[in-house]
Structures are given as C-alpha cells and as structure tokens.
Amino acid sequence: MSLEKEENTEDMEKKKVPRGEVTLIGLGRLGFRTGLNLIEVHRGGPERITAIDGQKISDDDLVFKILGAKPGEYKVDFFEKLAGPDNSKKVKGISRNISGDNLDLIRGDVVCIEIAGGNTLPLTAGIIKKAHEKGISTISTMGVFGLGHEEIKATDISVGDPGNPVVSGLREYGIDENHLLVGTGKLIRDWEPVTPAILEKTAVVMTSEILKTLKDKR
C-alpha cells in the first residue's frame, strides 16, 4: 500500500467518530437491547446516549441479570455503569419515568420511544409532539409480539396500516407524518407472546434506523 493511500485511510478513520445524541425513553427488555447495540457501534454511532426510565430490575429481567445486574437496581444506573466512565460514547441514565410533567428531559437528535404497559398512546403522542417542537426525529414501536420468524418492518406513520391500533391511535392524537414505527405489527390482541428472538430482531432494526437518522441529521 502506498503512503498516499495510508494517509487517506488515516484521514477517513479520523472522520468516523461518534456524533449526535440519542434519547432512549424506556429501558426495558427492548430498550436495553437497543441501548447495548448503540454503545457497541464502532467507528461512528451516537456521541451521547441518554436513557430515561424509573423502573428497577426484577428477577424476570434476565437480559440484565446475565450481564451482572442485581434485582432492585435502577435499569438506567446499570446501563450507565455497564458503559463505563471512559467509554467513547457518553452514557447518562435518568431514573425517572417520563410523563407529561417532565417532557423537557427530551433532548438530542433522535428520540426512541420503547415504553410498554397499559395505554401508552397518549404519552407516546405527547413525547413525539414535544420532540418535534425541538426539531428532534422520533421512532417508536408498533407491536413486538411474535415467535421469531416474523418480519420487522420500519414504516413512516403516514403510510402505516390503519388497521394497526398504534397507527390509528397516534393519528387520532395528531401524529400523522414524520414519525417512524418499527415492529412486527402484532400486538397484545394477537395470540403470540413477546419472545427474545423478536426483541433481538426489533432492536437490530431500531438501531439501524437510529443510525440512519443520525446520518441524515449531519
């Protein structure tokens, strides 16, 4: 290899550094997997990752426990500790549940919403609206139930399936464009459970879409 090519390679390497900020809202079984993927991105990815979640680790949270977490520990605290203080990506955990009263916590270039439990649509819509006011791109889920063989789709809500309650519900709250939905499309109404295989596949697609959005933000 010529000296000229070596110098060009070094210049390119210097440009492939972490840039931008991602806020993860919800650090459950899916959000944690997405966060791990983002931390492990090499030669790029986000410079800062902020995780917002007020839940503590339970005995059922095996994906945390496998990596050494203890039940009763805040999920975001473990995530921050796992990254380490000298990681090339600055990871910050906020041990609070997002609500209509603290939407000002939302910041960065991309907000990824992965919350579950009950009717999350009103809160999700509020997060999206606040993020859009700040010029932040948004991504959330449209169902993560499935056995593992299902296709994980990434679709803008403007062309989403109106038969999906997430799509129709968010549209009723005024979210009808510029919001990306990721998932199998299968929900709690369907017979399938939530499996690790689907969570892993969804986290891969979610990570990919976050990285593409960060690239477009530059």
Secondary structure, DSSP 4 states (H G I P E B T S, - for coil): --HHHHHHHHHHHHH----SEEEEE--SHHHHHHHHHHHH--SSS-SEEEEE--PBP-TT-HHHHTTT--TTSBHHHHHHHHH-TT-SSEEEEE-S---TT-GGG--SSEEEE---SS--HHHHHHHHHHHHHTT-EEEEES---B-S-SPPEEEEGGGS-TTSHHHHHHHHTT--SS-EEEE-S--TTSS--B-HHHHHHHHHHHHHHHHHHHHHH-
